[in-house]
Amino acid sequence: MNRMVILAFAFLLILPFTAAAQTRSRTTSKKGTPPAKTSAQQASAEARTAGATKVADQIKNLTRFVYLLGGVAKGIEQIDEAARKNEASPTALQQNTQNKATVKTSLQNVRIGLDQLEIYFRGTPGLEGYYTKLVGSASGAAAAEEQAAAGHFDQAGRTLLGVVNRLTDVLLVMR
């Protein structure tokens, strides 16, 4: 009889713990974890994340470039003004010509990168819907390239700021 009382008492002590554990595991599996994503939803989410990362990388590269372009453009303008007054040294003129060529090449690379980004969005399942917001970024870079070719480096930088704004808008839609 003593054993029965001890055994019954032990069951009474253990019962609340096992009941709580069973309740917790059922609650967690039904309410605590989100429903499993289908492979299509997961692929779409991964594509969106990869696309957003590519857009963010372009924004970083463009803002760094525009920052550097500001100083270079100012220097180019100063040397061009000195050249008009015949006050620039041949070394400064040669350096200025190299700086202009470097800026033009860099702008061409920016345009190519944005072209590739647009192609990536157009051809990647899950990103086609964002392509409509992105389209025009490469043409903005092409416009900046033309402005630099015409010697309007400051205006080219302003045009690139518009491209950065467009990319930022795409990133906002993607979140």
MODELLER restraints for C-alpha pairs under 7 A, 6 or more apart:
rsr = mdl.restraints
at = mdl.atoms
rsr.add(forms.Gaussian(group=physical.xy_distance, feature=features.Distance(at['CA:44:A'], at['CA:126:A']), mean=4.97, stdev=0.5))
rsr.add(forms.Gaussian(group=physical.xy_distance, feature=features.Distance(at['CA:47:A'], at['CA:126:A']), mean=6.09, stdev=0.5))
rsr.add(forms.Gaussian(group=physical.xy_distance, feature=features.Distance(at['CA:47:A'], at['CA:127:A']), mean=6.84, stdev=0.5))
rsr.add(forms.Gaussian(group=physical.xy_distance, feature=features.Distance(at['CA:48:A'], at['CA:126:A']), mean=6.65, stdev=0.5))
rsr.add(forms.Gaussian(group=physical.xy_distance, feature=features.Distance(at['CA:48:A'], at['CA:127:A']), mean=6.35, stdev=0.5))
rsr.add(forms.Gaussian(group=physical.xy_distance, feature=features.Distance(at['CA:48:A'], at['CA:174:A']), mean=6.95, stdev=0.5))
rsr.add(forms.Gaussian(group=physical.xy_distance, feature=features.Distance(at['CA:52:A'], at['CA:171:A']), mean=6.05, stdev=0.5))
rsr.add(forms.Gaussian(group=physical.xy_distance, feature=features.Distance(at['CA:52:A'], at['CA:174:A']), mean=6.80, stdev=0.5))
rsr.add(forms.Gaussian(group=physical.xy_distance, feature=features.Distance(at['CA:55:A'], at['CA:167:A']), mean=6.43, stdev=0.5))
rsr.add(forms.Gaussian(group=physical.xy_distance, feature=features.Distance(at['CA:55:A'], at['CA:171:A']), mean=6.77, stdev=0.5))
rsr.add(forms.Gaussian(group=physical.xy_distance, feature=features.Distance(at['CA:59:A'], at['CA:164:A']), mean=5.86, stdev=0.5))
rsr.add(forms.Gaussian(group=physical.xy_distance, feature=features.Distance(at['CA:59:A'], at['CA:167:A']), mean=6.66, stdev=0.5))
rsr.add(forms.Gaussian(group=physical.xy_distance, feature=features.Distance(at['CA:62:A'], at['CA:164:A']), mean=6.81, stdev=0.5))
rsr.add(forms.Gaussian(group=physical.xy_distance, feature=features.Distance(at['CA:66:A'], at['CA:157:A']), mean=5.74, stdev=0.5))
rsr.add(forms.Gaussian(group=physical.xy_distance, feature=features.Distance(at['CA:69:A'], at['CA:157:A']), mean=6.78, stdev=0.5))
rsr.add(forms.Gaussian(group=physical.xy_distance, feature=features.Distance(at['CA:70:A'], at['CA:154:A']), mean=6.95, stdev=0.5))
rsr.add(forms.Gaussian(group=physical.xy_distance, feature=features.Distance(at['CA:73:A'], at['CA:153:A']), mean=5.57, stdev=0.5))
rsr.add(forms.Gaussian(group=physical.xy_distance, feature=features.Distance(at['CA:73:A'], at['CA:154:A']), mean=6.08, stdev=0.5))
rsr.add(forms.Gaussian(group=physical.xy_distance, feature=features.Distance(at['CA:76:A'], at['CA:96:A']), mean=5.94, stdev=0.5))
rsr.add(forms.Gaussian(group=physical.xy_distance, feature=features.Distance(at['CA:79:A'], at['CA:88:A']), mean=6.48, stdev=0.5))
rsr.add(forms.Gaussian(group=physical.xy_distance, feature=features.Distance(at['CA:79:A'], at['CA:96:A']), mean=6.89, stdev=0.5))
rsr.add(forms.Gaussian(group=physical.xy_distance, feature=features.Distance(at['CA:82:A'], at['CA:88:A']), mean=5.13, stdev=0.5))
rsr.add(forms.Gaussian(group=physical.xy_distance, feature=features.Distance(at['CA:104:A'], at['CA:145:A']), mean=6.37, stdev=0.5))
rsr.add(forms.Gaussian(group=physical.xy_distance, feature=features.Distance(at['CA:104:A'], at['CA:148:A']), mean=6.32, stdev=0.5))
rsr.add(forms.Gaussian(group=physical.xy_distance, feature=features.Distance(at['CA:104:A'], at['CA:149:A']), mean=6.69, stdev=0.5))
rsr.add(forms.Gaussian(group=physical.xy_distance, feature=features.Distance(at['CA:107:A'], at['CA:141:A']), mean=6.97, stdev=0.5))
rsr.add(forms.Gaussian(group=physical.xy_distance, feature=features.Distance(at['CA:107:A'], at['CA:145:A']), mean=5.47, stdev=0.5))
rsr.add(forms.Gaussian(group=physical.xy_distance, feature=features.Distance(at['CA:108:A'], at['CA:145:A']), mean=6.41, stdev=0.5))
rsr.add(forms.Gaussian(group=physical.xy_distance, feature=features.Distance(at['CA:110:A'], at['CA:141:A']), mean=6.68, stdev=0.5))
rsr.add(forms.Gaussian(group=physical.xy_distance, feature=features.Distance(at['CA:111:A'], at['CA:138:A']), mean=5.27, stdev=0.5))
rsr.add(forms.Gaussian(group=physical.xy_distance, feature=features.Distance(at['CA:111:A'], at['CA:141:A']), mean=4.98, stdev=0.5))
rsr.add(forms.Gaussian(group=physical.xy_distance, feature=features.Distance(at['CA:111:A'], at['CA:142:A']), mean=5.91, stdev=0.5))
rsr.add(forms.Gaussian(group=physical.xy_distance, feature=features.Distance(at['CA:114:A'], at['CA:137:A']), mean=6.38, stdev=0.5))
rsr.add(forms.Gaussian(group=physical.xy_distance, feature=features.Distance(at['CA:114:A'], at['CA:138:A']), mean=4.89, stdev=0.5))
rsr.add(forms.Gaussian(group=physical.xy_distance, feature=features.Distance(at['CA:115:A'], at['CA:138:A']), mean=5.26, stdev=0.5))
rsr.add(forms.Gaussian(group=physical.xy_distance, feature=features.Distance(at['CA:118:A'], at['CA:131:A']), mean=6.74, stdev=0.5))
rsr.add(forms.Gaussian(group=physical.xy_distance, feature=features.Distance(at['CA:118:A'], at['CA:134:A']), mean=6.66, stdev=0.5))
rsr.add(forms.Gaussian(group=physical.xy_distance, feature=features.Distance(at['CA:118:A'], at['CA:135:A']), mean=6.36, stdev=0.5))
rsr.add(forms.Gaussian(group=physical.xy_distance, feature=features.Distance(at['CA:121:A'], at['CA:127:A']), mean=5.24, stdev=0.5))
rsr.add(forms.Gaussian(group=physical.xy_distance, feature=features.Distance(at['CA:121:A'], at['CA:128:A']), mean=5.78, stdev=0.5))
rsr.add(forms.Gaussian(group=physical.xy_distance, feature=features.Distance(at['CA:121:A'], at['CA:131:A']), mean=5.49, stdev=0.5))
rsr.add(forms.Gaussian(group=physical.xy_distance, feature=features.Distance(at['CA:122:A'], at['CA:128:A']), mean=5.13, stdev=0.5))
rsr.add(forms.Gaussian(group=physical.xy_distance, feature=features.Distance(at['CA:122:A'], at['CA:131:A']), mean=5.78, stdev=0.5))
rsr.add(forms.Gaussian(group=physical.xy_distance, feature=features.Distance(at['CA:130:A'], at['CA:170:A']), mean=6.80, stdev=0.5))
rsr.add(forms.Gaussian(group=physical.xy_distance, feature=features.Distance(at['CA:133:A'], at['CA:170:A']), mean=5.83, stdev=0.5))
rsr.add(forms.Gaussian(group=physical.xy_distance, feature=features.Distance(at['CA:134:A'], at['CA:166:A']), mean=6.85, stdev=0.5))
rsr.add(forms.Gaussian(group=physical.xy_distance, feature=features.Distance(at['CA:134:A'], at['CA:167:A']), mean=6.58, stdev=0.5))
rsr.add(forms.Gaussian(group=physical.xy_distance, feature=features.Distance(at['CA:134:A'], at['CA:170:A']), mean=6.18, stdev=0.5))
rsr.add(forms.Gaussian(group=physical.xy_distance, feature=features.Distance(at['CA:137:A'], at['CA:163:A']), mean=5.48, stdev=0.5))
rsr.add(forms.Gaussian(group=physical.xy_distance, feature=features.Distance(at['CA:137:A'], at['CA:166:A']), mean=6.90, stdev=0.5))
rsr.add(forms.Gaussian(group=physical.xy_distance, feature=features.Distance(at['CA:140:A'], at['CA:159:A']), mean=6.61, stdev=0.5))
rsr.add(forms.Gaussian(group=physical.xy_distance, feature=features.Distance(at['CA:140:A'], at['CA:160:A']), mean=6.85, stdev=0.5))
rsr.add(forms.Gaussian(group=physical.xy_distance, feature=features.Distance(at['CA:140:A'], at['CA:163:A']), mean=6.01, stdev=0.5))
rsr.add(forms.Gaussian(group=physical.xy_distance, feature=features.Distance(at['CA:141:A'], at['CA:160:A']), mean=6.29, stdev=0.5))
rsr.add(forms.Gaussian(group=physical.xy_distance, feature=features.Distance(at['CA:144:A'], at['CA:156:A']), mean=4.17, stdev=0.5))
rsr.add(forms.Gaussian(group=physical.xy_distance, feature=features.Distance(at['CA:144:A'], at['CA:159:A']), mean=5.73, stdev=0.5))
rsr.add(forms.Gaussian(group=physical.xy_distance, feature=features.Distance(at['CA:144:A'], at['CA:160:A']), mean=6.48, stdev=0.5))
rsr.add(forms.Gaussian(group=physical.xy_distance, feature=features.Distance(at['CA:145:A'], at['CA:156:A']), mean=6.85, stdev=0.5))
rsr.add(forms.Gaussian(group=physical.xy_distance, feature=features.Distance(at['CA:147:A'], at['CA:153:A']), mean=6.57, stdev=0.5))
rsr.add(forms.Gaussian(group=physical.xy_distance, feature=features.Distance(at['CA:147:A'], at['CA:155:A']), mean=6.72, stdev=0.5))
rsr.add(forms.Gaussian(group=physical.xy_distance, feature=features.Distance(at['CA:147:A'], at['CA:156:A']), mean=5.40, stdev=0.5))
rsr.add(forms.Gaussian(group=physical.xy_distance, feature=features.Distance(at['CA:148:A'], at['CA:156:A']), mean=5.84, stdev=0.5))
